[in-house]
Amino acid sequence: MKNLNRKKICRFGAYPLLLGLAFGLLACSGAIPHISDSQVAPAEWRGIDLEHGRTVYIANCGACHGLHSPAEHTPNDWKKLFAEMAYKVHLSEQDSTAVIAYLYTASKAFAAH
């Protein structure tokens, strides 16, 4: 009888944990800025869907660790950091380009432009 109660507790105890994790990820994504209309991507990134890059960044990078605001790093920092992580996620070339374009455009050195 005791094992049955433990199984129920473990099974039902997992739902609040999973729900908390889902809300945590949503809260983190709110801190990741959208590209404003006043921000213009550098010439090399024009024509790339930066909002898609933001979405891919949140969905893939946040799965393994906490998300960092793009403004925490410079464009060069992001290029190095992304290169170190990209192979682990197995993104398509299009998604990789969109993410790095988003991070570069929203980075602390470029976002002020």
N, C-alpha and C positions, 0 to 999 in steps of 0.2 A: 504494500500500500504506500509506503514512503517513497519508493522509486517512482511510482505513478505521479505523485504530487511534485517531485523534483522535475520530472519531464515536463509537466504542465507549466511549472514556474519558469524553467529554462526556455521553453518554447514561447510562452507569452512574454517573458522578460526580454526577449530579443526584439520584439516590435518597438518598444520605446527607444531602444538603442538605435535601431535602424532609422526610425523617424527622426531622432535627434541628429544623426549623421546627415540625413537628407536636408534638414533645416540648416545645419551648419554649412553645407556646401552652397546652399542658396544664399545664405548670408554673406559668404565669401565672394560670391559672384557679384553681389551688389557693390562691393568695394572696388571692383575692376571697372574702370571708366569706359564709357563709350567714347568714340572719337566725335568731337563736336564739329559742327559745320565750319567753324572758324579755323580748325586745324586742317592743314593741307599736307598730304603725304609727300615725302621727297620724290623727285622725278622717277627714281628707280622703282618706286612702289605704286605709282599712279595707275589706276585701272584695276587694282587689286581690291577685292571686297574686304575691307578692314573689319567690318562687323562680323564677317565669317571667321576671320582670324581670331577675334575676341571669343567667339563661341567655341571654336576648336581649342583655344587656350584654356578656357574654363573647363570644358569637358574632359580634356586629356591630361593637362598638367596638374589640375586639382585632384585627380584620381590617386596620385602617389604622394603628394605633399601639399602643404598650404600654398595658396596662390599668392604671388607677390604682385603688388601694384606695379604697372609698367614704369611709373614715375620713380621707383626705388633705384633704378639703374640707368646708366647711359646707353645709347645705341650700341656702342662697342661692347659694353658689358653683356647686353642681351644677346648679341651675336655669339659671344663665347659661351654663355650659359646655355643658349638654345642648342648650339652644336654639341655640347656635352650631354644633353638630355634627349635630343630628337631621335637618335637611333633606338632608344629604349621603347618609344611609343609606336614606332612604325607608321608614321604619318605619310600620306601621299605627298608628292612634290608640291602639288597645288595647296594642300593644307599647310605644309611647312612654310611655304612662301607667304601665305596669308597670315600665319601666326607671327613670323618674324617681322613682316611689314606692320602689323598692328602694334607689336611691342616697340618697334623702332619709332613709329609715329607718336605713340603715347609715352615714350620715355622722357625722363626728366630733362635731358638736354634739348630735345627736339620739341617737346610739348609747349614750351614757352614761345615758340615761333608763331 
